[in-house]
């Protein structure tokens, strides 16, 4: 087995689901400049648009998340074809 092939910055990171503010901790090597305090300890922060706590497959609930206004752009683009 090769030596020194694993990253050295493997540490606990806070992942935050921006759609429902759920936060969970897991180990990661992802780089980030933001931090978040969880239970009095400061962790690097990675922001997510969707996670296990808000994804319809895992929650069993269907909900529409329109973070970039895609639906409005679509409606405006094809409004001229409406009869």
N, C-alpha and C positions, 0 to 999 in steps of 0.2 A: 504494500500500500504506500502511496506517495505521501511524503511529509509536507506540512505547511500549505495544503491546497484549500483549506477552509478559511473563510474571512475572519479577521481578528476583531471586528466590531460587532459581533453577535451579542445583542443585549435586549432587555425588555423594552418594548415600544407600546405606546397607547394608540389604539386605532379608534377613531370616533366616526360614527355614522351620522352624517350631517342632516339626514332626513328625520331622525327621531332622537338625536343626541345620546344614543347608546354608546358607551365606551367599554372596550375590552383590552386586556393586556396580553401580549404574546411576544415571543422572541422574534427578532428580525434584524436584518443588516441594512434596511432601507435608510437612506440619508434624508434628513429633514432639519429645518432651521427652527421650527416651532416646537414649543414644549407645552405640556399640560400637567397640572398637579392632580394626582389621584391618591387619596388617603394620606395626604401630607408628604408624598414623595413626587418629585418632578421627573416626568418621562418625556422622551421625544414623541412628537405627535404626528400621526399620519391621518389625513382626512379622507373619508370614503363617502361616495354618493349613495351607495347601497351596500348592505351587509346581510348577514344571516338573520338579523333582527328585523329587517324591513323588506327582504326579498319575498315576493308572493309565493314562490315555491316552498319556502321554509315556514312561512307564517300561515299559509292557507287562505290569506286575504288578498284580494285583487285591489290594488290601488294605483292611481296614476301619479307618477312623479315627473313633472315637467320642469326641469331645472334650467333649461336654456331657451324656453319659449318656442319650442319646435312646433307645437300644435298651432299656435297663433301664426307662425310663419307659413305653415302649410295652408291654413284657412285663408290667409290673405293672398297667397300666391294663386290659389284656385278659385277664389271668389268670383273672378270674371267669367268663369264657365258656368256659373249657377244660372238657371233659367227661371 
